[in-house]
């Protein structure tokens, strides 16, 4: 299941720009626990986008990328500290609920209003994505909300957020490992190899599919993946409370 989830996540990541961490997080949290699972997702969540960057480099918007990354890195610090001192389940529930509400508002704003692209909104989006990635392993929904309200071109969106995911994945993984080395996931060698192979295969399949998908389908896919990621964080938290 982990390899299949990794493969599917890589396909979505290549097509829509998001989806990898959202597909993988629930399985890894069950297998490795809340801390080790999110740490594993942070790591592979940097590997997959790093492999995609050379394929989409010409579409990356460096100005928006910078405005997203800087606050995301800053917000990752308190996010990591919160995971070490507070119960994971309630935080996942809070993240899931907030993101679902935020996405719902973003969908409504896209349908009824003009695009919103202010610098402050970009900084806030980066901070929200960094915080939710550190806490629950899912930073994509916050970026989806911004893409909707700003009416960002989806191909540029998908390209620009790949280096963003690399940075926050590396920062989150490094901080958690530095503060608590015991969180390092314990997987057999074939688990690591299988995950990397699944990422490569998923990116290849996504590469073949992406040119044939119209923008409308990609937009729907981005929205659906965003809601799924938020819902999974919510379910993950509820299951943690019941365990």
N, C-alpha and C positions, 0 to 999 in steps of 0.2 A: 504493500500500500504506500509506503514511504516513497519508493522509487516512482510509482505511478503518479503520486501527488507532485513530486519534484518535476517529472516530465510535463505534466499538465500545466504546472505553474510557469515553467520555462516557455511553453507555447504562448500562454497568455501574456507573459512579460514581453515577448518579442512583438506580438501583435498590438497590444493595447498599452504597453509601457508599465503596467502594474499587474499584480496577480500572483507573483511567485511566492512571496511571504504569506499571503492570505491562504493559498492552497496548502502550504507546508506546515504552517504553525499549529493547527489543531492536532495533527498526527504526531508531531514532534513533542508537543506538550504532554500528550498521553504517554508517549514512549519514554521520554527523558525527564519528565517533571516540568513544572512551570519555569524554573530558572534555567535549567540545562536546555530545555526545548527552545525557549526564546533566544538563548545564546547561539544555538545551532542555526536558527533561522536568521539571526543577525549576520552570521558568517556567510552562509550560502546566499543570503540576500544581497551580499556584496559581490560574490563570485559571479552569479548569473548576469547582473547588469554590466559587470566589467567585460564579460564576453560579448555583450551586445554593442557596447560603445563603438568599436571600430566600424560596425555596419551602419551606424546612424550618425556618425560624427558631424557630417555636414549640416544636419538639421538642428543641432544643439544651439539654444539661445544662451550665450554666456552671461548676459546681463541678468535675466530672470534667474538663471541657475545660481548666480552669486547671491541674489537677494533671498533665495530659498535656503541655501546651504548654511550661510552664516548663522541665522537664528536657530536653524535645526541643530547645529552642533552645540550651541549654547544651551538649548532646551534639553538635549540628550543628557547633560550632566545631572540636573535634578531628577530626570526620569530614571536614570540608572540608580541613583541614591534612593529613590522611592521604592524601587523593586527590592532593595536590600533591607529596608526597615518596615515596610508595610505588607500586609497580606496581598498576594497576587490576585486572588479571585475578585475581591471588591474593585480593585483597580481596573481589571479587564471589563467588568460590568459597566463601570463608569465610562471607560473609553468607548465601548460598544454603543451605549445609549447616546452619548454626546455626538459621536460620529454619525449615527443614524439620523438624529435630529438635524445635524449640520448638512448632511447630504440631501435630506428632504427639503430643507430651506433653499439649498443651492439649485435643486431641480426647479422649484417654484420660481426662484428669481430669474433663472435662465428663460423660463417660458413667458414671464411677464414684464421683464425690465431690460434696460440697456446693459451692455457689458460693464463690469467693474474690474478695473485693472490697477488700482492705486498701489504705490510702493508699500504703504502700511499693510495692505491686505496680503501682499506677497510675503512680507516679513512674518506676519501672523500665521500664514499658511505653513511656512517653513518651520516655525516654532511648534505648531500643532503636530506636524508630521514627525518631527524629531522626537517629541515627547511620547506620542502614541507608539512609535516604533520601539523606543526604549522600554516602555511599559508592557506592551502586548505583542510586539513584533509586527505590527501592521501600521505603516505610515502612508500607504497608498490612498485610503479614503479621503484624507484631508486634502491631498493633492487633486483628487478627482473633483472635490467640491470647488476648488479654485478654478480648475479647468472649465467647469460648467458656468460659473458666474462670470468669468472673464471671456468666455467663448474662445478660448485658446485653440488654435489649430491643433487637431489631435495628433498629427504626425510629428509636429514640433514638440508638443507635450510629451509624447512617448519617448522621443529622443532625449530631451532636456533632463528628464527625471532619472535617466540611467546613472549618470555620474553622481546625482544627488543620493541615490540609494547606495552607491559604493561608499561614499563618504560617511553617511550616518550608520551604515552597517559596520564599517571598520571601527568607527569611534565607539559605537555601542558595544561591540564585541571586545575591543581593547580595554575599555573602562571596566566592564563587568569581570573580565578575566584578571585584571590588575587588582581590583578590590576584593575579589573572591575567587581565587584559582580553582577552588573545589567545584565551581560551576561547569568546568570544561566537560563537554559531552563525552561519554564513554560509548563509542560505537566500534564494532568490529571493522577491520580494514575494508571488507567488502561493502560495508555500509557507506563509507566515504567514497570508494571507487564507484559504486553503483549510483550514488547521488550526482557525481561529476558527469558520468556517462549520460545520465538522464537529462542533465542540464544541456549538454551539447546536443543531444538528439532533439530535445524540445525546442531549442533555439533554431535548429535546422528546419524543423517542421513549420515553426512560426514564420521563418524566413520565406518559405515557399507559399504559405497561405496569405501573408500580409498584402502583397500587391493585388490580390484578387478580391479583397474585401472593400466595399464602398465605405465612405466616411460615416454614413448613417449607422451601418452595422457596427463599426468600431466604436462610435459614440455610445450606442446601446450597451456594447460589451463593457466599456469602461464604467458606465453607471452601475450595471449589474454586478460587476466584480467589486466595485466600491461598497455596495450594500452587503454583498456576501461577506466581505472582509470584516465589516462592522458587526454583522450578525454572528460571525464565528467568534469574534472577541467576546461578545455578550454570552454566547453559549458556553464558551470556554470558562468564563467566570462563574456562571451558574453551576456548571458541573464541578468546579473547584469547591464551591460552597457546600455542595451535596456530598462530596467525597469524604 
